[in-house]
Amino acid sequence: MKRFPLYLMIVGTALTILVTGCKITQNEGTYTITIQLPEGGARPYIHTVVLEITGEDIDTLRYTKEVGATDASVTFAVTLPKDIVVTLYIVAKDANGIILYWARYDLTVRAGEFTLNIQLNPAAQGAANHIKLFRDSLPWESSAMDSMLAREGFTPGTGEDEYEILGSAAFDTVTLTPGRDLVIIANDQPQSFYNAYAANQQKFNDFVLAGGIIFWEACDRGWNGGSILDAGITFPGGVTIDSEYVYDNYNYLANPDYELLQGLPDTLYGTYASHETFSNLPEGAQVFTYGVLTQKPTLVLYPYGLGWVLVTGQPLEYCYERLDRGQTVGLLLPRVVKFILGKEITVTKHYHQPTHLSPTIKSSK
């Protein structure tokens, strides 16, 4: 059996996918795929496990099974041709269809028996190992992203655990590699930047569709004046930014059990924490935070094709720079980046809860 790199993975501790097979014809085998469910984390929320198998020489196969509260595993029986390369794509969902865990694994099907042991992580965790950050201007004149990356041990470069900073002029020519690149679109950019992205948005959509991941910082109409709506941008899968703007300084955690949010205060404070909110979320979307006044999502993860989109409407750089003033929304900035790159998340201690509201930031809204 040939093993391929593991690109994406499923929630919890470690799930094991056991694949065994025996040859039933010269060209086919029947294989039993057993998924061992995690014992902790979000295991109590799992309602359904879905397995999809795709390959160039087969039609897409899709299997769904409900999970009982006491089930330790889920088993699927599948028939596949031998000597083909297939992709196993597995998601575990809650009763509302929210994707909690996932795995993606490419393998060559051979005759005989084989076993796969796959480490499964929270949805989107470990989806990339290199950062491509796009911006033309510093958001709110802040280099917080740069200082955060340095503090967390990332260095400039083109390799693993390194980052590149690119301008909108690179949209036309840049190579985006699914399974490797984390694309970050910086907050608060000028109109020319958003217009350039709109002209190239299909390229970025295709990147995600093929298994890439993009972290869209959609907090616009700030100091640099650019508008995502005016540029005609829609996020992959048709998710849209809301036109209504609410001066809300507080966000609630949607579910503190989500690994990305563990250890955070139940309520996050930040100047205009709900700078932007989102609509038209697809099935399977995971809402991490939402505005107190609007009850609308401000930080969302959702699947698109084989990839993921994480979109925020929060001024993360501005708040990260002001953690010492209690702007706890800033705690999300290093968490999100490290989460996607599969790094251990540590609880930041250099902040305090505010006793009063900090001065508001300028906005062109």
N, C-alpha and C positions, 0 to 999 in steps of 0.2 A: 504494500500500500504506500502510496506517495502522500506525504503530508504537506499541506499548503499553509501559509501564514494565517493565523487567526486575525481577522479584521475587526469584527464587532462581536459583542457578547450579550448575556441575559442576566437579570437582577439577582442579587442575593449573595450568598457565599460562593459555593461552587456547585454547579449542576454537572452531572455526568451524562453524556449521550453514549449509550452502548449500542453499537451496530454489529449485528451478526448476520451471516447469510449463507445460503447453500445454493448451489447451481441447480436450476430446475429445467433449463433447456440449454442449448449450446450458447445462446446469446443473452439469456436473462437469468436473474437471481431474485429470490424473495428474501427481503431483509427485514429484520425486526429492530426498530429504533426505540430504545428505552431512555426516557429522560428522567433522571433522578431529581426530584424537587428539593429546593433548599429547606433547611430546618429553621432558619431565623429570618430576620429582616422583614420583607414584605410578603413572606409566604402566606400569612393568613388572608391576604387580599386576592390571591390567585384564584381565578374562576375558570379560565380557559387557556389551553395551550394549543398553539397553531404551528404546524410544520408545513413549510413550502419547499419544494424541490424543483429547481430549475436547471436547465442545461440546453446547449445548442441543439442536441439531437432528440430532445423529448419535449412533450407538452408540459406545461407547468402542472405539478401535482400539489394538491392542497388538502391537508388533513386537519381536523379540529376535534378536540376532546375536552369535555368538561372535567374539572378537577374537584374531587371531594375533599372535605376538610381533613380527613385522615390519610389521604393518599400520599404515599412516599414517592411514587413514580407514575409516569404516563407512558404507554407503549403504543407504537404505530407499526403496522405491517405494510411494507411497500414492495412493489416489483419494479426492478430497474434493469435496463440493458447493461451488460458488462463493458468494460473498456471505454467508458465515457467519463467526462469531467462534469460533475454536478455541484450545485451550491445548495447547502442546507441552510434555510433561514427559519429561525424559530423565535416565536414571541410568546410570552406569558402575559395574559391580560386580566384585569379585574372585571367585575360584573358590569361596569360601565364602558368596557372596551378600551380602557387606558392601558397602554403598554408599560408593564413594569420591568420585564426582563427580556433579553434577546440574545441571540447568538447567530453568527454567520460563519460558515465553514465550507471551504472548497476542497473537494477530494476527487480522486479517480476511483471509480467503482471497478473492482476486480472480482473474479470468481473466488470462492472460498469464504473464510470467516475473517472478520477484523473487528477491532474495538477502538473506539475513539473516546478519549477523556478530554473534556473541554471545560476550561475555566470560564464561568459565566458571570457577568458583571451587570450592574444597573444599566438600563437603556442608555446607549450612546457613550458610556464610559469606555475609554481606551480606543475610540474610533479613529484617532490620528496620532502622529508622533512628531509632527513638524508644523510650525505656525507660519501662515502667510497673512500678515496684517495689512489691510488696505486703508489708507487715509491720505488726504491732501493737506489737512490742517489739524492741529492739535485740538481735541474737543475741549471747549471752555479754557483754552490756552493751558491745558494740563498735560504733563508728560507722565501721568500716573500709570498708564499702561506700561511704559518703558521701565519705570522704577519698580513696578510690581514684578515684571518678568525677571529683572535682575535680582530682586530680593528672593524670588522663588527658585533661582538657580538656572534660568534659561539664558542662553547667550546668543548673540547675532551669528548667523551662518545659515547654511543650506542643509544641514544634517539633522539627525534625530535630536529632539529636545533643544532645537535651535529655532530662531525666528528670523523672518525677513520682513522689512517694512517697505511696502510698495505703494505707489501713487496710482491714481485713476488712469494715467497714461499706459499702465501695464495691463489694463483690462483686456485689450485686444490680443495681446501676445502671450500672456502668462500661461504656463502649463499647470493645470490643477490635477492632482493625482488622488483618486479615491483610496481610502485606507491609509493614506500618508499625511495629506495636508488638512490642517484645520484652517479654514478661511475665516478671518475676522473682519467684519466691516465696522469701522470705528464709528462711534457716536458723533453727532454734531459736526457735519461736514458741509461745505459750501454747495450751492446749487449745481455748479459745474460737475462736481463729483457725482452727485446723484443722477444727473442727466447722463453721464458717461456710463454709470452702472446700468441704467435703464436700457441703453443701447446694447448692452452685453448681458442682460439678465438671463437670456436663454442659455448662455454658456454656463453660468453658475447653476441654473436649474438642472442642466444635464449632468453637471458634476455631482450634485447631490443625488440625482436619480440613479446614478451608477454606483452609489455607495459612499459618496463624500459627505462631509459635514461642514456646515457653515454656522458661525455665531454672528448673527445679525444684530448689531447694536443700533436700534432704530429710534433712539432719542434724538430727534431732529428739531429744526426750527429754534436753535439755541443761539449762541454767540456768533456762529458762522453763517446763520441765516438760511441754510438749505432746507428744502422741503421734499420729503419722500413722495408725498401725494402729488405735488406739482410736477415731479419727474415722471409720474405714471408708473411707479414701481409697485409690483405686487410680489409677495414672497413666494417661494416655491410651494406649489400646491394650491395657490389662490388665497392664502391668508392675507388679510388686509389690515392696515393701520387705521385706527379710528380718527376721524377729523375733530371730534370733540376733545377739548383739552381741559383738564381739571387740576386745580392747584392743590394737590393732595400730597402731604409729606409722609404718609404712613402706608406701609404695605403689610398685609398679613401673609403668613405662610399657609399655603393650601393644605399641606400634609407634612408635618415635621418628621414623619417616619421616612420620607424620601432621603436617600443617602446624600444627595447634594445639599440638603438643608439641615442635616443632623448637627446639633450643637449650637444652632443659631437662636436668637431671641424669637419668640412667637410673632412679635411685631417688629418690623424693621423701620427705622426712621432715616429719611434723607430728603434734602431739599428737592421738591417736586418729584418724589419717588415714583409717582404715577405720571410721568411726563408724557408717555404714550401708552395706549392700550390697544388690544387686538381683537379682531372678529374673524368669522369664517374658519374657525379651527377645524381641522379634519378629525376623523375618527382616530382614536389612539393617542390624541394629544395629552400631554402631561402638564398641568398648570402648577408651577412652583409658587408663584406669588401673585397677589391681586390687590388692587387698590381698595382702601377702606371705604371711600365715598362712593365709588362707581361699582364696586364688586366685579370689575373687569380685570382680565389677566394682564400682568405686566412682565412676567417671565415665563416663557412657554417652550416646551420641547415637543416636537412632533415628527413622525416619520414621513418620508417622501421617497418613494421607490425603495431602493436598498440603503438609502442614507438618512440623514437627520438634519433638522433645522432647529436651532436654539435661537429664539428671538427675544430681545429685551427692550422695554421702553423706559428704562431707568438710567439716570445720569451716573453710571457706575464710576467713571474716572473722577468726576467731581467729588463724589461721596468718598471714594477710596482715599483721596488726598486729605479728607477731613474726618478720618476715623477718630482722631483724637478729640474731635468736637462732637462725637456721638453719632455721626452719620453712618449708621450700621448697614445701610444698603450697600456701601462700599465693600463689605465683607464678601459680597457675591463675586466680585471681579476675579480675585485669584482662585476662588472655588470653582467657578465655571471652567476656566482655562485648564486647571489641574485635573479636574474631573474628566474632561474630554480627552486629555492626554494620558489618562490612566494613572495619575500620580496620587499619592496619599494626601488627603485633605486634613490639615491641622486647624484647630480653632485659634483664630487670631485674638490676642488679648489686649493689644494696644488701642483700646477704645473704651468709652464709657457711655452710659445712657444719658441723653441730654436732659437738662433741667429746664431748658427753654428752647424755643425755635431759633435756629441759626439764621443769619441774613439770607434772603432769597437770592438766587442767581438771576442774571439778566436773561431775558428771553424775548425773541422777536414776535412771540404770539400775542 
